């Protein structure tokens, strides 16, 4: 979102003598192309900038699913002789969480395409961060043996739990 466009929209509102039926600032923000019709406040406009769209969620979910299959096959065929049993188990855990949460992102993306619930997109954005932090740190820990990466994994797990919580909230508050 461009701050200058936001300021211009508010200046138009202040200088206008005719008030439109929409709440006045929203009308000008909508005309300027800054505010979508389903947003409730200007704060929502700022937050939407960082959320994934439904299409992006589906693309990222599918890409992570493919990456999970690729890394799983690589681990099975190439790393079996290189890594010890403990590292192989850690690697497998990272791949498992990657694949399960890739499917989770696909389900969220399809849900976001069907229903316009901003909390679903928020859950997917948090979930993507959790996947990258948790699976990324666990897989890298298994491959490199850098022990401090094990301390990062709980942060990713917390992000995944938060994402699931947002998903529960999204569907609990949705009225169909």
LONUTI-691264 format. One record per atom (N, C-alpha, C): x, y, z. Coordinates in steps of 0.1 Angstrom, whole numbers, plus 5000, padded with zeros to 4 digits. Atoms other than C-alpha are relative to their C-alpha. Example, Ala and Ser with C-alpha at 12.3 -4.5 7.8 and 13.67 -1.06 7.14 Angstrom:
# residues 2
500949885000 512349555078 500950125000 499149895000 513749895071 499250115008 
***
This chain:
# residues 176
500849885000 500050005000 500950125000 499249885001 501350344991 499450105010 500449904990 501250595019 499550134994 500449885007 500950884995 498649994995 501450025005 497850744979 499050005012 500949994988 496350695014 499850145005 500149864996 497051055023 499150084990 500849935010 495551174990 498549965002 501350054998 492450964997 499350085012 500649934988 491951125031 499950154997 500249865004 492551475017 498850024991 501349995008 489751414991 498849995009 501150014990 487551315020 499850135007 500249884992 488251615040 499550124992 500449885008 487851865011 498649984994 501250025007 484651704998 498850055009 501249954993 481251865007 498949904999 501150105001 479151574995 500549875006 499650134993 479251255016 499249894993 500550125007 478750924998 499349915010 500750094990 476550645013 501049915007 499050084993 479650435021 500650095011 499449914990 481450545052 501150084993 499249915009 483350845038 501449964997 498750035004 486950745041 500149874991 499950135008 486250395027 499650034985 500449975013 484550544996 501350054992 498849955007 487750734986 501149904999 499050105000 490050454995 499649904989 500450105010 487950224973 500250054986 499949935013 487950474944 501550004996 498649995003 491750504947 500649864998 499550135002 492050124945 500849955012 499350044989 493550094979 499249905009 500950084991 490649944998 499149914992 500950095006 488849634988 498750015007 501349984995 485149614994 499849915012 500250094988 485449325020 500850045012 499249964988 487849515043 499150095009 500849934990 486449665075 500750135005 499349884995 489149925083 501350024993 498749975007 492250095071 501149915006 499050094994 494249875095 500049874992 500150125008 492949575075 500850024987 499249985012 494549735044 501449985002 498650024997 497949745060 500349865002 499750144997 497749385072 499949924987 500150085012 496549255038 501249994991 498749995008 499849355022 500949885003 499150114997 501649075040 499349864999 500650135000 499048805037 500049944986 500150075013 499048545009 498650004995 501350025006 496248534984 499649864999 500550145001 494148224979 500849924990 499350065010 495948154947 501549975004 498750024996 499348194962 500149895011 500050114990 498447964991 500049874993 500050125007 497547694966 501349974993 498750025007 500747744946 501149965009 499050034990 502947744977 499849865006 500350134994 501147434991 500449894990 499750105010 501547244958 501649994998 498550005001 505247354955 500749935012 499450074988 506047244991 499749855000 500350145001 504246914985 501049934990 499150055010 506446854954 501450005006 498749994993 509546964974 500249895010 500050114990 508646715001 500249874994 499850125007 508446434977 501449994995 498650005005 511746534961 501049985011 499150024989 513546564994 499949865006 500250134995 512046245006 500749894992 499350095009 513246054976 501550015000 498649984999 516646214978 500649945013 499550064987 516946115015 500049855000 500150155001 515845755008 501149944992 499150065009 518045694979 501550055001 498649955000 521145914985 500650025014 499449974987 521445985022 500049885009 500050124991 520845635036 501449965005 498650044996 524545555035 500850115006 499249884996 525745905044 499750035015 500549954986 523645985076 499949885009 500250114991 523545775107 498549995003 501450034997 520245635121 499350125006 500649894993 519545935144 499750124990 500149895010 520146195116 498949974990 501050045010 518045995092 498650015006 501349994994 515145985117 499650155001 500349864999 515446365122 499650054986 500349965014 515446415084 498649964996 501450055003 512346195081 498950085007 501049914992 510546405108 499850134992 500249875007 511246725089 499349984987 500750025013 510046575056 498549975003 501450034996 506846435073 499250125003 500749874997 505946775087 499950094988 500149935012 506746935054 498849964991 501050065009 504446705035 498650025006 501349984994 501546715060 499550144999 500449865000 501547085062 499950064986 500249965014 501847125024 498549974997 501450045003 498546935022 499050105008 500749904992 497247165050 499950134993 500149875008 498147475029 499149994988 500950025011 496447324999 498550015004 501449994995 493247275019 499650145004 500349864996 493447625033 499950094987 500149925012 494047764998 498749974992 501350045007 491047574983 498850065008 501049944992 488947695013 500050154998 499949855003 490148055007 499450044987 500649985013 489148024971 498450005000 501450024999 485647914981 499350105009 500549914991 485048145010 501050115003 499149894998 486448485015 500150035015 499849984986 487648455051 501450045002 498749954998 490648675059 500949915010 499250084990 491648455089 500649874994 499550125007 492148155065 501450044994 498849955006 494748365046 501150035011 499049984989 496348465079 500549875005 499650134995 496448105091 501049944990 499150065010 498148005058 501350075000 498749925000 500748285060 500849965012 499250054988 501648185096 500449864998 499650145002 501647825086 501249984991 498850015009 504047885057 501350045008 498949964991 506348065082 500449885009 499750114992 506047765105 500749894993 499450115008 506847515078 501450034997 498749965004 509847705066 501049995012 499150004988 511247745102 500249865005 499950134993 510347405116 500749904991 499450105009 511047175086 501350044995 498749955005 513847395073 501149975011 498950024990 515747385106 500249855003 499950144997 515047015113 500849934988 499350075011 516246905078 501450054999 498649955000 519247135079 500849945012 499450064988 520047005114 500549854996 499750145004 519946645100 501249994990 499050015011 522146725070 501450065005 498749944996 524746945087 500549965014 499650034987 524746845123 500250125009 499849884992 524747205135 499050005011 500950034989 523247155170 499150125003 500849894995 521947515176 498750014991 501249995009 519447465147 498849925007 501150064992 517547235171 499350095009 500749904992 516747535192 499150094992 500949925008 515047705163 498749934997 501150095003 512647415156 498750035009 501249974992 510347495186 499350134996 500649885004 509747845172 499149974988 500850045012 508547685139 498849925005 501250074995 506347445159 499050095006 500949904994 504847735178 499250074989 500749945011 504047905145 499049904993 500950105005 502447585132 498749995009 501250014990 500247555164 499250134998 500749875001 499347925160 499150004987 500750015012 498347855124 498849925001 501250084998 496047575134 499050075008 500949924992 494547795160 499250104992 500749905008 493748065135 499049934990 500950085008 492247795113 498749975007 501150034992 489947695141 499150125002 500749874999 488948055147 499350044987 500649965013 488348115110 498749924998 501250085003 485847825107 499050025011 501049984990 484247885141 499250134998 500749875001 483448255133 499450014986 500649995014 482448185096 498549975001 501550035001 478648205091 499749974985 500350045014 477548015060 498550014997 
***
